[in-house]
Amino acid sequence: MGTWHDAEWASTLSSGVPVRDRRSGRFQWFLPGPLCGLAIRPPATLDHRLARAERAVRQLNNGPGAEDLAGLARFLLRSEAIASSRIEGIAPAARQVAFAELALEEEIHGYSEQAQLVARNMTLVREASTRLASADSIRVADIEELHTSLLSDEPRHHGLRTVQNWIGGSNHHPLDADFVPPAPEHVSAMMQDLVDYLNGASHSPLVQAALVHAQFETIHPFTDGNGRVGRALIHTVLSRRGLTPSAVLPVSLVLATFRDDYVRGLTKFRHDDPRAAEQATNAWIEEFTTAVLRAAAQADELRTQVTELRDLWAARLDEHRSKSGRQRSMRSDSSTGQILTDLPSTPVLTVQTVERIHQVSAPAANKALTELEAAGILEQKSAGRRTRAFVATEVLDLITHTERRLASTQFDTRVSAPNRDVPARPQPQENR
């Protein structure tokens, strides 16, 4: 059970900001109860719902298209790699980021500075998240390292905070804040409790993910970037507990789409009434479970669409090979087959890329890419002087459509427009 504490704010500002931002006065901050030893007894309806959500997530890792989800998810979740003080507005388009990712390994052009920063941060975040997911035990320092990866260009925000922070209201005082986290002297102990709980398995994976996220956001241990770290910790828990060994669940995007529900759920979690403690915690778990079910359904829809796209590619390639007088069947270990297998994860390729990741010769790589272009699976684009890029436009369009759909409260932009900034709808193929 948490507790509210009174504190005094003494403003040190005398000029330079409006009078309302120079106020002094009393405010309240919240100290959550520890997670270790917390007893959770969800009612039967919630317990059954948790089981259904867990099955839905596990099923994402089985059947056709399961391996494609992880590669696609890094584009859907690329906004997590944005350092807020350096980049404004929406995440750069998937195509820009794909080109920028490739530029980390090769000399190519055709991407923005914003995309370059996001691509670099995506790599850092992916490496830090992988270390967290596979570590025997997680330390507070590991979460600090993840935070540093997310805000690599913002050293002033690195490390656990030593000042009071708050959410909402004025930038200069907490008197009108929507929520004030624990005083800084409590942050270290609360974070140690959080990682001790994260390293255990006293609750089911989804309950653990829900509580870790809510507790982290309540502690708000950093001066910036708490939302991104808190969302990354959801994926860390689900991966460590075996629910998402390959696929990545877009639950953070669903929480963003239903932001009002999300905030209400966190507000209920931050309770101080011992008589309502269990009910308040279960209310947040219910909200989180709903987001997981929605995210799993959307991930399954994406997996289905990728499978259908693969079937379309196979038909095009068969038709092309038949018209060219070649044997229609293709060996899966051929250069063409290897490219097709990884195409959803690598939608922008060069001859050098294929050489590097598939260990084939330059002539074999060029022949395979040319064949896939002739079959209508890849499009050739300029990527600098004497450099050709081959782009799986349909994959990038699918990412954009999915991102737009995930920003709609009806998961259908024809019924409900996206409620946050998303990339523009892709142009029809014939208008390119």
Secondary structure, DSSP 8 states (H G I E B T S, - for coil): --EEEEEEE-----SSS-GGGG--EEEEEEE---STT------HHHHHHHHHHHHHHHHTTSSTTHHHHHHHHHHHTGGGG--TTT--SS---HHHHHHHHHHTTS------HHHHHHHHHHHHHHHHHHHHHH-SS--HHHHHHHHHHHTTT-GGG-SS--S---BSS-SS-STT-SB----GGGHHHHHHHHHHHHT--SS-HHHHHHHHHHHHHHH--SSS-HHHHHHHHHHHHHHHTTS-SS---THHHHHHHTHHHHHHHHHHHS---TTTHHHHHHHHHHHHHHHHHHHHHHHHHHHHHHHHHHHHHHHHHHHHHHHTTS-S---TTSHHHHHHHHTTT--EE-HHHHHHHH---HHHHHHHHHHHHHTTS-EEEE-STT-EEEE-HHHHHHHHHHHHHHTSTTS-TTTS--SS--------GGG-
